[in-house]
Protein backbone atom coordinates (compact mmCIF):
# COMPACT_ATOMS: atom_id res chain seq x y z
CA UNK A 1 0.00 0.00 0.00
CA UNK A 2 1.44 3.40 -0.95
CA UNK A 3 1.28 6.50 1.18
CA UNK A 4 -1.40 7.90 -1.14
CA UNK A 5 -3.75 4.98 -0.59
CA UNK A 6 -6.02 5.18 2.40
CA UNK A 7 -7.29 2.26 4.41
CA UNK A 8 -10.92 2.26 5.45
CA UNK A 9 -12.04 0.22 8.39
CA UNK A 10 -15.67 -0.26 9.24
CA UNK A 11 -16.54 -1.27 12.77
CA UNK A 12 -18.49 -4.51 13.03
CA UNK A 13 -21.98 -4.62 14.42
CA UNK A 14 -20.99 -7.85 16.16
CA UNK A 15 -22.89 -9.87 13.57
CA UNK A 16 -20.95 -10.52 10.37
CA UNK A 17 -24.16 -11.60 8.63
CA UNK A 18 -25.75 -8.25 9.45
CA UNK A 19 -22.62 -6.45 8.28
CA UNK A 20 -22.96 -8.30 4.96
CA UNK A 21 -26.63 -7.24 4.87
CA UNK A 22 -27.85 -10.82 4.61
CA UNK A 23 -31.52 -11.53 5.31
CA UNK A 24 -32.28 -13.24 8.62
CA UNK A 25 -28.87 -12.17 9.98
CA UNK A 26 -29.79 -12.84 13.62
CA UNK A 27 -30.89 -16.39 12.83
CA UNK A 28 -27.75 -17.03 10.78
CA UNK A 29 -25.55 -15.88 13.66
CA UNK A 30 -27.51 -17.98 16.18
CA UNK A 31 -27.15 -21.06 13.97
CA UNK A 32 -23.43 -20.43 13.51
CA UNK A 33 -22.86 -20.13 17.25
CA UNK A 34 -24.90 -23.26 18.02
CA UNK A 35 -23.07 -25.22 15.32
CA UNK A 36 -19.76 -24.07 16.74
CA UNK A 37 -20.79 -25.31 20.19
CA UNK A 38 -21.84 -28.68 18.75
CA UNK A 39 -18.58 -29.03 16.83
CA UNK A 40 -16.60 -28.18 19.99
CA UNK A 41 -18.44 -30.83 22.01
CA UNK A 42 -17.87 -33.44 19.30
CA UNK A 43 -14.16 -32.55 19.19
CA UNK A 44 -13.78 -32.52 22.98
CA UNK A 45 -15.26 -36.02 23.13
CA UNK A 46 -12.91 -37.24 20.43
CA UNK A 47 -15.79 -38.41 18.26
CA UNK A 48 -15.27 -39.10 14.60
CA UNK A 49 -17.82 -37.63 12.22
CA UNK A 50 -19.23 -41.11 11.72
CA UNK A 51 -19.60 -41.73 15.46
CA UNK A 52 -21.04 -38.24 16.04
CA UNK A 53 -23.58 -38.93 13.30
CA UNK A 54 -24.61 -42.16 15.04
CA UNK A 55 -24.99 -40.38 18.38
CA UNK A 56 -27.02 -37.55 16.83
CA UNK A 57 -29.15 -39.69 14.53
CA UNK A 58 -27.70 -38.05 11.45
CA UNK A 59 -25.31 -38.99 8.66
CA UNK A 60 -21.59 -38.34 8.33
CA UNK A 61 -22.09 -35.79 5.50
CA UNK A 62 -24.51 -33.86 7.72
CA UNK A 63 -21.90 -33.67 10.48
CA UNK A 64 -19.30 -32.64 7.90
CA UNK A 65 -21.56 -29.79 6.76
CA UNK A 66 -22.09 -28.72 10.34
CA UNK A 67 -18.34 -28.70 11.01
CA UNK A 68 -17.71 -26.67 7.86
CA UNK A 69 -20.38 -24.09 8.69
CA UNK A 70 -22.61 -25.12 5.82
CA UNK A 71 -25.79 -24.59 7.77
CA UNK A 72 -28.48 -23.91 5.16
CA UNK A 73 -30.01 -27.36 5.76
CA UNK A 74 -30.18 -26.93 9.54
CA UNK A 75 -33.07 -25.44 11.49
CA UNK A 76 -32.54 -23.87 14.88
CA UNK A 77 -34.73 -26.64 16.30
CA UNK A 78 -32.48 -29.35 14.89
CA UNK A 79 -29.36 -27.71 16.31
CA UNK A 80 -31.03 -27.40 19.72
CA UNK A 81 -31.96 -31.09 19.62
CA UNK A 82 -28.36 -31.97 18.77
CA UNK A 83 -27.21 -30.03 21.84
CA UNK A 84 -29.75 -31.83 24.04
CA UNK A 85 -28.63 -35.19 22.64
CA UNK A 86 -25.05 -34.22 23.51
CA UNK A 87 -26.15 -33.64 27.12
CA UNK A 88 -26.47 -29.87 27.03
CA UNK A 89 -29.36 -27.93 28.51
CA UNK A 90 -30.66 -25.16 26.28
CA UNK A 91 -32.44 -22.21 27.86
CA UNK A 92 -34.46 -19.73 25.82
CA UNK A 93 -35.25 -16.42 27.49
CA UNK A 94 -37.60 -13.77 26.16
CA UNK A 95 -37.61 -10.20 27.43
CA UNK A 96 -38.26 -6.64 26.36
CA UNK A 97 -35.90 -4.88 23.98
CA UNK A 98 -33.20 -2.94 25.84
CA UNK A 99 -33.75 0.82 26.01
CA UNK A 100 -31.84 2.71 23.36
CA UNK A 101 -31.83 -0.09 20.78
CA UNK A 102 -33.89 0.34 17.64
CA UNK A 103 -34.85 -3.31 17.32
CA UNK A 104 -35.03 -6.44 19.42
CA UNK A 105 -32.37 -9.07 18.81
CA UNK A 106 -31.68 -12.77 19.10
CA UNK A 107 -28.48 -13.90 20.79
CA UNK A 108 -26.82 -17.17 21.72
CA UNK A 109 -24.53 -17.19 24.74
CA UNK A 110 -22.67 -20.15 26.18
CA UNK A 111 -22.85 -20.67 29.92
Steps between C-alpha positions, in 0.01 A plus 500: 500500500644840405484810713232640268265208555273520799373208701137500604388296794137452585413399853305176526151489639599177674310298241694435180179392326341835582813680383466315168133606491378142474133429570424329831841607636408433864390145421814436295720615788304290752536192279872563454557530874296187577683304230831615642397376845395163356826465308698585816316235702557239229871589489538503879352150515735378230212383283552431134245647262359152450463438874356849558246431226397177674462678834297783345287286270645664192739406221872565467450755217258693722761519776760603242274785386447607858875502567563703185233758583277397213182553695231568239347155560483543878211649695553657839281223642725229359812664642333531841407131490860412415615694807246320720612164360858597587390558861468877491211694648370777277322795658298748296421831667265765367499857627435856393736676262770694686445876517691689235501220242294543186404135468482187710766237439569130529820387669666173593729498802686204644482448874 
